[in-house]
């Protein structure tokens, strides 16, 4: 089925991908780029790969791409009724390349901790239904079937229980043999207090201690260091807890030379699956020693069981960490190198054992509520690649891009490099695009508005687009960003509409008015309500003269501010904004509309570098995107908006990058598909064009896809979404890491708006109303929704063609008492 686009052009051929609703992508163990993040919001994370391996450890309050924690893995032992013994690392076989200067991996020491020479399982397959990752294993020698479900609790509107520094691993073993089978699954973990990167040689590993603890109904390993005070940056602890007391353990491996410790562990485990503490050896060693392992302190805890034929058992391990202290600020600054501040989770727990006890005591509830969310989301009648896009970028909140401090404020880099954050300050012009945090954890999003208006907006109304004063630093010394400041006004409106709390708006409203006053004074130089001054933007350059990118942000902010002014009982202020919107929007439309799309007005395109002139800018309607998402409606003529966004798709979507020349950063290549930021279909490309024009940013792709859907071009919008997710297939790129200026880039969280657009969901809690207008599968539609006080599902089912329609709203968490549900303009329920 094809859809006719503008001027009779063919749209996206839906094919089978469009028809596959609720489909969940699977990843074979050859998907070496796949790395799913386990960890809470603001806690750091551990990534698990498609082989079932724990591959990246970033729990130390800073990025650590490539951090491979030595001697940390799951293992399995079995003995069948015929006495056949099998012992393996519980992950599938390591994939090429195998090269390195000293064998597997590239360095002399960095590969030793993986124990690549030990047996592993034949194969594995991964699939994710956020926040759960499931890995099924296959092995010709094991007499049991093995599956893993791993997750960290994730419950929208409950940031505390979604911000626990833990990962839960539930292995299910089923005896598929004809006789009883002895099974032990064990978890070995290195005591990493003092860890500072990749490898195994660290001075701060001295003083580490491991303890085996047994309490009523559970037991575990507790790992800590006696070297650090509670205020030290490296202070911390780890825990591995199990819901068993009949366990086997080697709390600390043998300390020795060369490979003494690992040899002792494997000999012990592979003999009978039972572990015993080993005394230090008294044998005389060699004059030449490789003693790096002597500084390491791994420990192992295992769960042994005997399974009857056909019997199943869950082996549950809870990994916890507690590294409460981080640098106070975005980086170390001279004279304040030793200042630290605590993570939010330090308010809730005293150490990793305390974390583990809380998880154990609440495991059933945390699992059920997380699964309730997962089932609600994946039960939506949306294409699988849409659910993939919507869910995959939630992981940004779990990455080191984001952090949550003891003062309650939430922060984010733009993204992260391998070892440091990338572009600091919760950058307003990047966070403008995101919707995930606002709709899932609105209290955290509101904390960001508090910083931006209460702290970072001065008395003249100038808002720093990178925050840093909250750490006692000077205000960011750069002119305000026009798109960032104006978009933040729209986001203030969004937060108010989601929570319905007038006191929140009242507190920030005075600074919001100042921010609007600044826009009139600084960026509208001639007072005609069309921005024409020097306007810094998210492209890290300034636009000059009238343009619809910042223009639509201005008109969106005016419309939002007018409505907020009326709520604050300031009718004259509201009328001022409404008048500016009416006059300015009309004039900008007259100035910039070329019949197909909006352009930038400059007399001499080469007077300033990095402009776009008569080019077709993908972001030309970014303010309209925010207005649609927040329910503000149109700020430009609807027919022009429709034509313009279709032109963006028509001219800027690249079907095959093989012959598309670009000298800039490469986010799509070869035969991949994607959207570039700007093209010049009518000529006129400047000598020095907009700096990122040929690049492909997933956050912009999503925002354009959303705008297409709102304007009725559903299939074109879906084609864009699918292009993004096809590029992140687990083989070429990590599906849970959409990169721009850094990994886990926050702009990618615009993907949540695809769900909003397809469902037509709008939240208006001040008026106690929520709206739906399904734009796909209307005869049998189902979607997840969330407000500032509740979340659940909505379904629309036509009993027969042209017959009665049944609407059903389920509140699965929180409350919506007295809220009206409006579908296609009609009240269908009052909750």
C-alpha positions in Angstrom: 0.0 0.0 0.0 1.5 3.3 -1.0 0.4 6.7 0.1 0.2 9.7 -2.2 2.4 12.5 -1.0 2.4 16.2 -2.0 2.1 16.8 -5.7 1.4 13.1 -6.3 4.8 11.8 -5.2 4.9 8.3 -3.8 5.4 8.0 -0.1 6.8 5.1 2.0 6.0 1.6 0.9 4.9 0.1 4.2 5.9 -3.5 3.3 6.0 -6.0 6.1 8.0 -3.9 8.6 5.1 -1.4 8.8 2.6 -4.2 9.4 4.6 -5.9 12.2 3.1 -4.5 15.4 4.7 -5.0 18.8 7.7 -6.8 17.1 10.8 -7.1 19.3 14.1 -7.2 17.6 16.5 -10.1 18.4 20.3 -10.0 18.3 22.4 -13.0 17.6 25.7 -13.4 19.4 27.5 -12.0 16.4 25.9 -8.6 17.1 29.2 -7.5 18.8 28.1 -3.8 19.0 25.1 -4.6 21.1 25.5 -3.3 24.7 22.4 -2.9 26.9 22.8 -0.7 29.9 21.8 -2.0 33.3 21.7 0.5 36.2 19.5 3.1 37.7 18.9 6.7 36.8 22.0 8.7 37.9 23.8 5.6 39.2 26.1 4.6 36.4 25.7 1.4 34.6 27.0 -2.0 33.5 26.5 -3.1 29.9 25.6 -6.6 28.9 26.3 -7.9 25.4 24.5 -10.3 23.0 26.9 -13.1 24.2 25.6 -12.6 27.7 29.0 -11.0 28.7 29.4 -8.1 31.1 31.3 -5.8 28.8 31.4 -2.2 29.9 31.5 -1.1 33.6 30.7 2.6 34.1 29.7 2.7 37.8 32.4 5.2 39.0 30.7 8.5 38.3 32.4 9.1 35.0 32.3 7.7 31.5 34.3 4.6 31.0 33.7 3.2 27.5 35.8 0.1 27.1 36.1 -0.5 30.8 36.4 -4.3 30.9 36.4 -5.4 34.5 38.8 -8.3 35.0 37.7 -11.6 36.6 34.1 -10.7 36.7 31.7 -13.2 35.1 29.1 -15.8 35.6 30.0 -19.5 35.3 28.0 -22.8 35.2 28.9 -26.3 36.4 26.8 -29.4 35.7 27.0 -33.1 36.4 24.5 -35.4 34.8 23.3 -38.8 36.0 26.0 -40.5 34.0 28.7 -38.6 35.8 29.5 -36.3 32.8 30.9 -33.0 34.1 30.7 -29.7 32.3 32.1 -26.3 33.5 31.9 -23.2 31.4 31.9 -19.4 31.5 28.2 -18.6 31.2 28.3 -16.6 27.9 28.6 -17.7 24.3 31.9 -18.0 22.5 34.1 -15.0 22.0 33.9 -13.6 18.5 36.8 -12.3 16.3 39.1 -10.5 16.0 41.5 -12.3 18.3 44.7 -10.4 17.5 46.9 -8.7 20.0 50.5 -8.2 20.9 50.4 -10.8 23.6 47.5 -12.9 22.3 43.8 -12.2 22.6 43.2 -8.4 23.1 45.8 -5.9 22.3 47.9 -5.4 25.4 50.1 -7.4 27.7 47.7 -7.4 30.6 44.3 -6.0 29.6 43.0 -9.3 28.2 44.1 -11.6 31.0 41.1 -10.9 33.2 38.6 -12.1 30.5 40.0 -15.7 30.8 39.4 -16.0 27.0 40.8 -19.6 27.1 38.1 -21.0 29.3 35.2 -22.9 27.7 32.1 -21.0 26.8 28.6 -21.9 25.4 27.9 -22.6 21.8 25.5 -19.7 21.0 23.2 -17.1 22.5 20.4 -14.7 21.4 19.4 -11.4 22.9 16.1 -9.5 22.9 15.0 -6.5 25.0 11.6 -5.3 26.2 12.7 -2.4 28.3 13.8 -2.5 31.0 14.2 -6.3 30.7 16.9 -7.9 28.6 16.5 -11.6 27.9 19.3 -13.9 26.6 18.7 -17.5 25.6 21.7 -19.8 25.5 22.3 -22.9 23.5 25.0 -25.5 24.1 25.4 -29.1 22.9 27.2 -30.3 26.1 25.0 -28.9 28.8 22.2 -31.1 30.2 20.2 -28.0 31.0 18.5 -25.2 29.1 19.7 -21.8 30.3 17.9 -18.4 29.9 18.8 -15.1 31.5 16.5 -12.2 32.4 18.4 -9.1 33.6 17.0 -5.7 34.6 17.2 -2.7 36.8 13.9 -1.6 38.3 12.3 1.1 36.1 9.0 2.6 37.2 7.8 5.8 35.6 6.9 8.5 38.2 9.0 6.7 40.8 12.5 8.1 40.3 13.8 6.7 43.6 13.0 3.1 42.8 14.2 3.7 39.2 17.5 5.1 40.5 18.8 2.2 42.5 22.5 1.3 41.8 21.9 -2.4 41.0 21.4 -5.0 38.4 19.3 -8.1 38.9 20.3 -11.3 37.1 17.7 -14.1 37.0 19.1 -17.3 35.3 16.5 -20.0 34.7 17.9 -23.6 34.3 15.7 -26.5 33.1 16.9 -30.1 33.2 16.4 -31.5 29.7 18.1 -34.8 30.5 16.5 -38.1 31.5 18.1 -38.1 35.0 18.9 -35.8 37.8 21.5 -33.0 37.2 23.7 -31.2 39.7 23.9 -27.5 38.7 25.8 -24.6 40.1 25.7 -21.1 38.8 28.3 -18.8 40.2 29.1 -15.1 40.0 32.7 -14.0 40.3 33.3 -10.3 40.9 36.5 -8.2 41.4 36.5 -5.9 44.3 36.9 -2.7 42.3 37.0 -0.1 45.1 39.9 2.1 43.9 39.5 1.1 40.3 40.4 3.8 37.8 40.1 2.5 34.3 40.9 -0.5 32.1 43.3 -3.2 33.0 44.4 -4.6 36.4 47.3 -2.5 37.8 46.1 0.2 40.3 47.9 1.5 43.4 44.6 2.1 45.1 43.7 -1.6 45.1 45.6 -2.0 48.4 43.3 -2.2 51.5 40.4 -4.0 49.8 38.4 -6.5 51.8 35.8 -9.1 50.9 33.3 -10.6 53.4 30.8 -13.4 53.1 27.6 -12.4 55.0 24.7 -14.7 55.8 21.4 -13.2 57.2 18.0 -14.6 57.6 16.8 -15.8 54.2 19.6 -14.4 52.1 23.4 -14.2 51.9 26.0 -12.6 49.8 29.5 -11.1 49.3 30.2 -7.6 50.6 33.3 -5.8 49.1 34.9 -2.6 50.4 38.2 -0.9 51.1 39.8 0.2 54.4 41.8 2.8 52.6 39.3 5.5 51.9 37.3 7.8 54.2 33.6 8.3 53.5 34.4 11.7 51.9 37.0 10.4 49.5 36.2 10.4 45.8 37.0 6.7 45.5 35.1 5.6 48.6 32.6 2.9 47.9 31.5 -0.7 48.1 29.9 -3.5 46.1 27.6 -6.4 46.9 26.4 -9.6 45.4 23.3 -10.9 47.2 21.3 -14.1 46.6 18.0 -15.3 47.9 19.6 -18.4 49.3 21.5 -19.4 52.4 22.5 -22.8 51.0 25.3 -21.3 48.9 28.8 -22.1 48.0 31.5 -19.3 48.1 35.1 -18.4 47.8 34.9 -14.9 49.3 38.5 -14.1 48.3 40.5 -15.9 45.7 44.0 -17.2 46.4 46.6 -14.5 46.3 49.8 -15.7 44.6 52.0 -15.2 41.6 51.4 -15.6 37.9 48.0 -17.2 37.5 47.8 -18.9 40.9 44.5 -17.3 41.9 42.6 -18.0 38.7 44.0 -21.5 38.4 42.9 -22.3 42.0 39.4 -20.9 41.4 38.8 -22.8 38.2 40.2 -26.1 39.5 38.0 -25.8 42.5 34.8 -24.8 40.6 35.2 -27.2 37.7 35.8 -30.3 39.9 32.4 -30.4 41.7 30.7 -27.0 41.4 31.4 -26.3 45.1 33.8 -23.7 46.4 36.0 -23.6 49.4 38.3 -20.9 50.9 41.9 -21.8 50.1 44.8 -21.2 52.4 47.8 -19.3 51.1 50.2 -21.6 49.4 53.5 -22.3 51.1 55.2 -23.6 48.0 58.3 -21.8 46.9 57.7 -19.6 43.8 59.9 -18.5 40.9 62.6 -15.8 41.0 60.8 -14.2 38.1 57.3 -13.1 39.1 54.3 -11.8 37.2 52.5 -10.6 40.4 49.9 -8.2 39.0 47.1 -10.6 40.0 48.4 -10.5 43.6 46.9 -7.0 43.9 43.5 -8.1 42.8 40.8 -9.4 45.2 38.0 -11.3 43.3 35.4 -13.2 45.1 32.8 -15.8 44.0 29.4 -16.8 45.3 27.4 -19.7 43.8 24.0 -21.3 44.1 24.1 -25.1 43.9 21.0 -27.2 43.2 19.9 -30.7 42.0 17.2 -30.7 39.3 15.0 -33.6 38.5 14.2 -34.3 34.9 12.1 -31.5 33.5 12.5 -29.4 36.7 13.3 -25.7 36.5 15.0 -23.3 39.0 15.7 -19.6 39.1 19.2 -18.6 40.2 18.9 -15.0 41.2 21.9 -12.7 41.8 21.6 -9.0 42.8 24.7 -6.9 42.0 24.8 -3.6 43.8 27.3 -0.8 43.9 27.8 2.3 46.0 30.2 5.0 44.9 28.4 8.0 46.5 31.0 10.8 45.9 31.6 12.6 42.6 33.5 15.8 41.6 31.5 18.9 42.6 31.0 20.5 39.2 31.4 19.4 35.7 35.1 18.9 36.0 37.9 19.6 38.4 38.9 23.3 38.7 42.0 24.8 40.1 41.9 25.3 43.9 38.8 23.1 44.3 40.2 19.8 43.1 39.1 17.9 46.3 35.6 19.2 46.5 33.0 16.5 46.1 29.2 16.2 46.1 27.1 13.1 46.6 24.8 11.2 44.3 21.1 11.2 45.2 21.2 7.5 46.0 23.5 8.3 48.9 20.6 9.8 50.7 18.7 6.5 50.5 21.4 3.9 51.3 24.5 3.8 53.4 26.5 1.2 51.4 26.1 -1.5 48.7 24.8 -4.1 51.3 22.1 -1.7 52.3 21.2 -1.3 48.6 21.0 -5.1 48.2 18.8 -5.6 51.3 16.3 -3.0 50.0 16.1 -4.7 46.6 15.7 -8.1 48.2 13.0 -6.9 50.5 11.1 -5.2 47.7 12.1 -7.5 44.8 8.6 -8.7 44.0 7.1 -5.2 43.9 10.0 -3.8 41.9 9.8 -6.6 39.4 6.0 -6.4 39.0 5.8 -2.6 38.6 8.7 -2.7 36.1 7.0 -5.4 34.2 3.7 -3.6 34.3 5.4 -0.7 32.5 7.1 -2.9 30.0 3.9 -4.8 29.1 2.0 -1.5 28.8 4.6 0.0 26.5 5.2 -3.1 24.3 1.5 -3.8 24.2 1.1 -0.6 22.1 -0.2 -1.2 18.6 2.8 0.5 17.0 5.4 -0.8 14.6 8.2 -2.7 16.3 10.8 -0.2 15.1 8.8 2.6 16.7 8.8 0.8 20.0 12.5 0.1 19.5 13.2 3.8 19.0 11.0 5.0 21.9 12.5 2.5 24.4 16.1 2.3 23.3 16.8 6.0 24.1 15.5 5.7 27.7 18.9 4.3 28.4 20.4 7.8 28.1 19.0 8.4 31.6 21.0 5.4 32.9 24.2 6.4 31.1 26.9 8.7 32.5 25.4 11.5 30.3 23.0 12.1 33.2 23.4 12.4 37.0 21.2 13.2 39.9 22.6 14.8 43.0 21.8 14.8 46.7 20.3 18.4 46.4 17.6 16.9 44.2 18.6 18.5 41.0 19.0 16.5 37.8 21.8 17.3 35.3 23.0 16.1 31.9 25.9 16.5 29.6 25.0 16.6 25.9 26.7 13.2 25.6 29.8 11.5 26.8 33.2 10.7 25.3 35.0 7.6 26.3 36.5 9.0 29.5 34.9 12.4 30.0 31.6 14.2 29.5 31.0 16.0 26.3 29.6 19.5 26.3 28.5 20.4 29.9 25.7 22.3 31.5 22.4 20.6 30.7 22.5 22.5 27.4 19.2 24.1 26.8 19.3 24.1 23.0 19.9 20.3 23.0 17.6 19.3 25.8 14.9 21.3 23.9 14.3 18.3 21.7 14.0 15.6 24.3 10.7 14.3 25.7 11.5 11.1 27.5 12.4 12.5 30.9 9.5 15.0 31.0 6.9 12.3 30.4 8.4 9.5 32.5 10.0 11.4 35.4 8.5 14.9 35.3 9.8 15.8 38.8 13.4 15.4 37.6 12.6 17.5 34.5 11.0 20.2 36.7 14.3 20.4 38.7 16.0 21.4 35.4 13.6 24.2 34.9 14.3 25.4 38.4 18.0 25.7 37.6 17.4 27.4 34.3 15.0 30.1 35.5 15.8 30.5 39.2 19.6 30.3 39.0 20.8 30.8 35.4 18.4 33.6 34.3 19.6 37.0 35.4 17.6 40.1 36.1 17.9 41.2 32.5 16.4 37.9 31.4 19.5 36.5 29.9 19.6 32.7 30.4 22.9 30.8 30.3 22.4 27.9 28.0 24.9 25.9 30.1 24.4 25.8 33.8 27.2 25.9 36.3 26.4 28.5 38.9 24.7 25.9 41.1 28.2 24.5 41.8 29.5 27.9 42.9 31.1 28.6 39.5 30.8 31.9 37.6 27.9 32.2 35.1 28.8 30.6 31.7 30.5 33.4 29.8 28.7 33.3 26.4 25.7 35.1 24.9 22.4 33.3 25.5 21.2 30.8 22.8 18.0 32.1 21.1 16.6 28.6 20.4 17.7 27.3 23.9 16.2 30.2 25.9 12.9 30.3 23.9 12.5 26.6 23.8 12.9 26.5 27.6 9.9 28.8 28.0 7.9 26.2 26.0 9.2 23.4 28.2 8.2 25.3 31.3 4.7 25.3 29.8 5.0 21.6 29.1 6.0 20.8 32.7 3.1 22.9 34.1 0.6 21.1 31.8 2.0 17.7 32.8 1.8 18.3 36.6 -1.0 20.9 36.9 0.8 22.5 39.8 0.2 26.3 39.6 2.6 26.9 42.5 5.4 25.5 40.4 4.5 27.9 37.6 4.1 30.8 39.9 7.5 30.3 41.4 9.3 30.5 38.0 6.9 32.8 36.1 8.7 36.1 37.0 11.9 34.9 35.5 10.1 33.5 32.5 8.7 36.9 31.8 12.2 38.4 32.0 13.4 35.8 29.5 10.7 36.9 27.1 11.6 40.6 27.6 15.2 39.7 26.8 14.1 38.1 23.5 12.2 41.2 22.5 15.1 43.5 23.3 18.0 41.4 22.1 16.8 39.4 19.1 14.1 41.7 17.6 16.2 44.7 16.7 13.5 46.7 14.8 10.4 45.8 16.9 8.4 44.1 14.2 8.2 40.8 16.2 10.4 39.0 13.7 13.8 37.9 15.1 16.5 39.4 13.1 19.5 40.0 15.5 22.5 37.8 16.1 21.0 34.5 17.3 23.2 31.7 18.7 21.8 28.2 18.0 22.2 24.5 18.6 24.5 24.4 15.6 27.2 26.1 17.6 27.1 29.2 15.3 25.0 32.3 15.0 22.2 32.9 12.5 21.7 36.4 11.3 18.5 37.9 10.0 15.0 36.4 10.0 14.8 32.6 9.9 12.1 30.1 10.9 14.3 28.0 13.1 14.6 30.5 15.9 11.4 32.3 14.6 9.2 29.3 15.4 10.8 29.0 18.8 9.9 32.6 19.4 6.3 32.2 18.4 6.0 29.0 20.3 7.3 30.7 23.4 4.9 33.6 22.8 1.9 31.3 22.6 3.0 29.3 25.7 3.8 32.5 27.6 0.4 34.0 26.8 -1.4 31.0 28.2 0.8 31.0 31.3 0.2 34.7 31.8 -3.6 34.1 31.8 -3.2 31.3 34.4 -1.2 33.8 36.5 -4.0 36.3 36.1 -2.1 38.8 34.0 -4.4 39.4 31.0 -2.5 42.5 29.8 0.7 40.5 29.6 -1.1 37.7 27.8 -2.5 40.2 25.2 1.0 41.6 24.6 2.3 38.2 23.8 -0.7 37.3 21.7 -0.4 40.5 19.7 3.3 39.9 19.0 2.5 36.3 17.9 -0.2 37.4 15.5 1.7 40.2 13.9 5.1 38.5 13.9 4.1 35.1 12.7 2.2 36.7 9.8 5.1 38.9 8.8 7.7 36.1 9.1 5.5 33.9 6.9 5.3 36.7 4.3 9.1 37.2 4.4 10.4 33.6 4.4 7.8 31.4 2.6 9.1 30.5 -0.9 6.1 28.3 -1.9 7.6 25.1 -0.7 9.4 25.8 2.6 10.8 28.6 4.8 14.2 30.2 4.1 16.5 32.6 5.8 16.4 36.2 4.8 19.8 37.7 4.1 20.8 40.4 1.5 24.3 38.9 1.1 24.6 35.2 2.0 28.3 35.5 2.2 28.4 38.4 4.5 28.4 36.0 7.4 29.9 32.5 7.5 27.8 29.4 8.3 24.3 30.6 7.2 21.9 28.6 5.1 20.1 31.3 3.1 17.6 29.8 0.6 18.5 26.2 1.7 15.9 23.7 3.1 16.8 23.4 6.8 15.5 20.3 8.5 15.0 22.3 11.7 13.0 25.1 10.1 9.9 24.1 12.1 11.5 23.0 15.3 9.3 25.4 17.3 6.2 24.0 15.7 7.4 20.5 16.7 7.4 21.6 20.4 4.0 23.3 20.0 2.5 20.1 18.6 3.9 18.0 21.4 2.7 20.3 24.1 -0.7 20.9 22.6 -0.2 24.5 21.8 -1.3 24.1 18.2 -0.3 26.0 15.1 1.9 29.1 15.1 2.1 29.4 11.3 -0.4 28.7 8.5 -1.3 25.0 8.7 -1.0 24.5 4.9 2.4 26.1 4.8 3.6 24.0 7.8 2.4 20.8 5.9 4.2 21.7 2.7 7.3 22.8 4.5 7.7 19.6 6.5 7.1 17.5 3.5 9.7 19.5 1.6 12.2 18.6 4.4 11.5 15.0 3.8 11.5 15.3 0.0 14.8 17.1 -0.2 16.8 16.1 2.9 16.1 12.4 3.2 19.0 10.4 1.7 18.1 7.0 0.4 21.7 5.9 -0.1 24.7 7.7 1.3 27.2 5.9 -1.0 27.3 8.9 -3.4 26.5 11.7 -0.9 29.7 13.7 -0.3 30.3 15.0 3.3 33.5 16.3 4.9 31.9 16.5 8.3 31.2 14.0 11.1 29.9 10.8 9.7 26.8 9.3 11.3 25.5 7.5 8.2 27.4 6.1 5.3 27.5 3.6 2.5 24.0 2.3 1.6 22.4 3.6 4.8 19.4 5.9 4.9 18.9 9.1 6.9 18.1 12.8 7.0 20.7 15.5 6.6 20.4 18.9 8.3 20.3 21.1 5.2 20.2 20.9 1.5 20.0 23.5 -1.3 17.5 22.1 -3.8 17.2 25.5 -5.6 20.9 26.2 -5.5 22.5 29.0 -3.5 24.7 26.9 -1.2 27.0 29.4 0.5 30.7 29.2 0.2 30.8 28.6 3.9 27.6 26.8 4.6 26.0 26.0 8.0 28.7 24.0 9.7 26.8 20.8 10.3 24.7 20.9 7.2 25.7 17.5 5.8 25.5 15.6 9.1 22.7 13.3 10.2 21.5 13.7 13.8 19.1 11.2 15.2 17.4 13.8 17.4 16.5 16.0 14.4 15.4 12.9 12.4 13.0 12.1 15.2 11.7 15.6 15.5 11.1 15.8 11.8 9.4 12.4 11.8 7.1 13.6 14.6 6.3 16.7 12.6 5.5 14.7 9.5 3.2 12.5 11.5 1.3 15.5 13.0 0.8 16.8 9.5 -0.6 13.6 8.2 2.5 12.1 6.6 2.5 9.1 8.8 4.3 6.7 6.5 7.0 9.3 5.7 7.6 9.8 9.4 7.8 6.1 10.0 10.3 5.8 7.2 12.5 8.2 9.0 12.2 6.4 12.3 13.0 3.1 10.6 16.0 4.5 8.9 17.5 5.5 12.3 16.9 2.1 13.9 18.1 0.2 10.9 21.5 2.0 11.3 21.6 0.9 15.0 21.2 -2.8 14.4 23.7 -4.3 16.9 26.3 -5.1 14.2 27.2 -1.7 12.8 26.2 0.3 15.9 25.0 -0.2 19.5 21.1 -0.1 19.5 21.2 1.6 22.9 23.6 4.3 22.0 22.7 7.0 19.5 25.7 9.2 19.0 26.0 12.8 18.1 28.5 15.0 20.0 29.2 12.0 22.3 27.7 8.7 23.2 24.1 8.4 24.6 23.4 11.8 23.2 20.4 13.5 24.9 18.8 14.8 21.7 18.0 11.2 20.8 15.3 11.3 23.5 13.1 13.2 21.0 12.2 9.6 20.0 9.6 9.5 22.8 7.6 12.1 20.8 7.0 9.6 18.1 4.7 7.8 20.5 3.0 11.1 21.4 2.4 11.9 17.7 1.0 8.5 16.7 -1.3 8.4 19.7 -2.2 12.1 19.5 -1.7 12.3 23.3 -1.9 15.7 24.9 -1.9 16.3 28.7 -3.6 19.3 30.2 -3.7 18.7 34.0 -4.6 22.3 34.9 -7.8 21.7 33.0 -8.0 18.1 34.2 -8.1 16.7 30.7 -6.1 14.3 28.6 -6.5 13.9 24.8 -6.0 11.1 22.3 -6.2 11.3 18.5 -4.8 8.0 17.1 -3.0 8.4 13.7 -2.4 4.7 13.1 -4.4 1.5 13.3 -7.4 3.4 14.5 -9.7 0.4 14.3 -7.7 -1.5 16.9 -5.4 1.0 18.6 -3.6 0.7 21.9 -0.9 2.9 23.5 1.0 3.7 26.6 0.4 7.2 28.1 1.8 9.1 31.1 1.1 12.4 32.9 2.7 14.0 35.9 0.5 12.0 38.3 -0.3 8.7 36.6 0.4 6.3 33.7 -1.4 3.5 31.9 -2.9 2.4 28.6 -5.6 3.7 26.2 -7.3 1.5 23.6 -9.7 2.3 20.8 -11.5 -0.7 19.3 -14.1 -0.6 16.5 -16.5 -3.5 17.0 -17.3 -3.7 13.3 -16.7 -1.6 10.3 -18.7 1.6 10.8 -20.0 0.2 14.1 -19.6 1.2 17.7 -16.3 2.2 19.1 -15.1 1.1 22.5 -12.7 3.4 24.4 -10.8 2.0 27.4 -8.4 3.9 29.7 -6.5 1.9 32.3 -4.6 3.7 35.1 -1.8 1.3 36.0 0.1 3.6 38.4 -0.8 6.8 40.2 -4.1 8.6 40.1 -6.2 10.7 37.6 -9.2 11.4 39.7 -11.8 13.6 38.0 -9.8 13.8 34.7 -11.7 13.8 31.4 -10.6 11.7 28.5 -11.2 13.4 25.2 -10.9 11.5 21.9 -11.3 13.2 18.6 -12.9 16.1 20.4 -15.4 14.0 22.3 -15.4 13.3 26.0 -15.4 9.5 26.2 -14.7 9.0 29.9 -14.2 10.7 33.2 -11.8 8.9 35.5 
